[in-house]
Structure formats: structure tokens, C-alpha cells
């Protein structure tokens, strides 16, 4: 199997929560990079995040964004509680998707944001719950 194919298998396994397949891919020489954590978060697999992080797999701001995109609050909370990098893009994504619970979790952990931009996008998409939350954040 070519290196790019091994990597694709590992990414799919992370997204699907197939830890045994992911371990096999790693043993076969597939590097565990930040895309593995991103896909595990997108799939909502906290157990996979925990396992790959303990094996030294890096993560980055895409992990939090993927958890928000997949509407996986548990994965987002795990990443936030364990020092995953985050940026204003995660808050903006939560606002655009109408995910007030994710936005609340991000802000509770001090995630930076552009309040006005988040409010604008939430309002444009009629996410009233998000708009109300943002309006209370003065």
C-alpha cells in the first residue's frame, strides 16, 4: 500500500472510530499527524482522540473546528480541556452553524472570537439562540 493510501486508511479509521484499524495503520508505518485528531473529532470519537494523543499524535486548531462541524460537543470539550489549540474560526463556525452549545463551550474556555462577525453570521442564518447568547456576552 502506498504511503498516501495508508494515510487515507488511517484518516477514515479515525473518523469511523475504528481504533483497531488505526493501530494497524500506525504499526504499518502510517504517521499519526494532526489530521488523525481532526478526523476523530469530526466523527465524535473521544476514545480515539484519547488513544492517539497518548501515543503522541499532535493536534491543532482544526481539531476543535472539526468537532464543531460534526456537532460533537464531547469531542470539543475533550479537546478544549486538554489544551488543544483553538482560534476565532471555531467560534465563527459554531455561530454560522447555529451551534450555541459549542459556542458556549468555546467561550467558557476563553476561545478568541470576533463577537460582531459571529453575531452577523448567526443573524443572517436566523440562529436566534446563538444571537441571544452573543447578545448576553457583553
N, C-alpha and C positions, 0 to 999 in steps of 0.2 A: 504494500500500500504506500502510495506517495505521501510525503510529509503534509501536503495541503489536504489530502483525504483523511489522514489521521486527525488533523486538527478539526476538520469538519465533523468527524465522528464524535470527537470529544465535546465539541460545542453542542451538538444535538443531544448527546447524552446528558450534559449539564442541564439543558433546557427541559428535558423529559424527566429529570430526576433519577436517571439510571446510574447510580453511584458505582455499581459493579462494572459497567461498561466503561465508565470514566476512569476507573482504576486500571482496567485493562489497557486502555489507550495510553495512559501515563506510563505504564510498565513497558509498552511497546515503543516508547520514545517520544510520544506526543508531549510537547511542552505545555505546562499549565500556565497560561497567561491570563491577563485581565479579562479577556473575552469569555473565559470559562465562568468567572464570577458574574459577569454581565448576563450570560445566558441562564445561569442558575437563578439569578434574581428575577429575570424576565419570566421564568417558569414558576417562581414562587417556592423554590426548594431550599429552605433554610438548612436542612440536613446536608445538602450538597455544599452550600456555602461554608458551613462549619467545617466539613471534612477537607475541602480544598484549601481553605485558609490555614487550617492546622498543618497542612502539607507544604505551606509556604507560597501558595498561589497568590499573586498580587491582585488588587482590585483598584478601581479608580472611580471617578465621578459617574461613569457610565453604569456602574452597578446600581446606584440609587435611582438614576433615571429609568433604568430597565424595570426596577421594582415598581416604580410609579406607573410606568407604561402598562405593565401587566396587572396593575391593581392588586399587588401583593404586599399588603401592609406588614405582614410578619417578616418578610424578607427585607423590606425597607427598614423596619425597626431594628432588626438584627444588624444590618449594615451600619446604621447610624450609631447604635450602641457600642459598636466595636471599632469605631474610628475611621470608617470609610470616608474618603474624600467626597465632598458634596459641593455643589455650586448653585448659582441662581437659576440655572437651566432646569434643575429638578423642581423648584417651586413653580416656575413658569409652566412646565409640563403638567404639573398637578392642577394648576389653575385652568389651563386650556382643556383638560380632560374632565373637569368638574369634580376632582377627587379631593374633597375637603379634608378627609381623614389623613391622606398623605400630606397635604399642605400643612395641616396641624402638626403632624409628627415632625416634618422637616423644620418648621419654625420653632417647635419646642426644643430642638437640638441646635438651634442657632444657625440654621442654614441661611446664607445670604439670599436676598431677593430684591427685585425691583417691584416694590409694592404697587405702584401705579400701573406698570405694564401688566402685572398679574391681574389686577382688577379689570383693566381694559379687556384683556382676552377672556376672562371669566364672564364679564358682562356681555361681550359680543356673542358668546355662546349660550347665553341665558342660564348660566350656572349660579342661580340665586343664592344657594347655600354657601358657595365659595365667596361670592361678593359680600354676603353678610359677615362671613368670617374675616375677610380682609378689612372691611369697614370697622370692625372691632379692634383691629391691630394698630392703634394709633400711638 
